[in-house]
Amino acid sequence: MTRQGNTPTGADWPCLSMHGDALWLAVSVSPNARRTHVDGLHDGALRVRLAAPPVDGKANELLVAWIAAELGLPRRAVRLVRGEASRRKWLAIDASQAGLVQWLQARLGGSEPSSPPPA
């Protein structure tokens, strides 16, 4: 994993990947929650509980709007690129990788994800 000093990079987060010039975030959603919030990492994706039903695209709309608001980005900076009818979704985010890593650290208790020990 590539690091400068002790600062985690996107390579430390399995839910982040680069696709061309776009930064993608893998999200595993659970609709019909009491409130919308991050609930950790699950199978290489950020688990997000959504306070919306999975009906008529309401959960997708809430997810995109909520992620944009959390990151302080305009709504157009976050796009659903895969998984419209699935719990597993991919979002393209027009933001810096460093900013997204900082947000992930803040939402997941400041700790970086666990990684396997070096071989």
C-alpha positions in Angstrom: 0.0 0.0 0.0 1.4 3.3 -1.0 1.8 5.9 1.7 3.6 9.1 2.3 4.5 9.2 6.0 1.6 7.8 7.9 -1.2 9.2 5.8 -3.6 6.5 4.4 -4.2 6.7 0.6 -7.0 5.5 -1.6 -5.1 2.2 -2.0 -5.8 1.5 1.7 -9.6 1.7 1.1 -11.1 -1.3 -0.8 -14.2 0.7 -1.5 -12.3 3.3 -3.6 -11.0 2.7 -7.1 -10.0 4.7 -10.1 -11.7 4.1 -13.5 -9.9 6.2 -16.0 -9.9 9.7 -14.6 -12.9 9.1 -12.3 -12.9 8.1 -8.7 -15.4 5.4 -7.9 -16.9 4.5 -4.5 -18.4 1.1 -4.0 -21.4 1.3 -1.7 -23.5 -1.5 -0.2 -26.9 0.0 0.7 -29.6 -1.1 3.2 -32.8 0.8 2.6 -35.6 1.5 5.1 -33.3 2.5 7.9 -34.4 5.0 10.6 -31.8 7.4 9.5 -29.2 7.7 6.8 -25.7 6.9 8.0 -22.4 5.1 7.3 -22.4 1.7 9.0 -18.8 0.5 8.3 -17.2 -1.5 5.5 -18.8 -4.7 4.1 -17.3 -7.0 1.5 -15.1 -4.2 0.0 -17.8 -1.6 0.0 -18.9 1.2 2.2 -22.1 0.1 3.9 -24.7 2.9 4.0 -28.1 2.6 5.8 -30.6 4.7 3.9 -33.8 6.3 5.3 -35.7 5.7 2.1 -37.6 2.8 0.6 -36.2 1.0 -2.5 -39.1 2.2 -4.6 -39.2 4.4 -7.7 -35.5 5.3 -7.3 -36.0 7.0 -4.0 -33.1 5.2 -2.3 -30.8 5.9 -5.2 -31.7 9.6 -5.2 -31.2 9.8 -1.4 -27.9 8.1 -1.6 -26.5 10.4 -4.3 -27.8 13.5 -2.6 -26.6 12.4 0.8 -23.1 11.5 -0.3 -22.8 14.9 -2.2 -24.0 16.8 0.9 -21.6 14.8 3.2 -18.7 15.6 1.0 -19.7 19.3 0.5 -20.1 18.8 -3.2 -22.8 19.9 -5.6 -25.3 17.1 -6.5 -24.0 16.9 -10.0 -20.5 15.9 -8.7 -21.9 12.4 -7.6 -23.3 10.0 -10.2 -24.7 6.5 -9.9 -22.8 4.6 -12.5 -23.7 1.0 -11.7 -26.2 -0.9 -9.6 -29.4 1.0 -10.1 -31.6 -2.0 -9.0 -29.0 -3.6 -6.7 -27.9 -3.2 -3.1 -24.3 -2.9 -4.4 -23.8 0.4 -6.2 -20.9 2.3 -7.7 -20.8 6.0 -7.5 -18.5 8.2 -9.6 -17.4 11.2 -7.5 -15.8 14.3 -8.8 -13.7 15.1 -5.8 -10.1 14.6 -4.7 -9.0 11.2 -3.5 -7.5 12.8 -0.4 -10.7 14.5 0.5 -12.7 11.3 0.1 -10.1 9.4 2.2 -10.4 12.0 5.0 -14.2 11.7 4.9 -14.0 7.9 5.1 -11.7 8.2 8.1 -14.0 10.6 9.9 -17.1 8.4 9.2 -15.4 5.2 10.2 -14.1 6.4 13.5 -10.7 7.7 12.3 -9.4 4.3 11.8 -8.2 2.9 8.5 -9.5 -0.4 7.3 -7.7 -3.5 8.4 -5.3 -5.0 5.8 -3.7 -8.4 5.7 -0.2 -8.6 7.1 2.6 -8.4 4.6 3.7 -11.7 3.2 
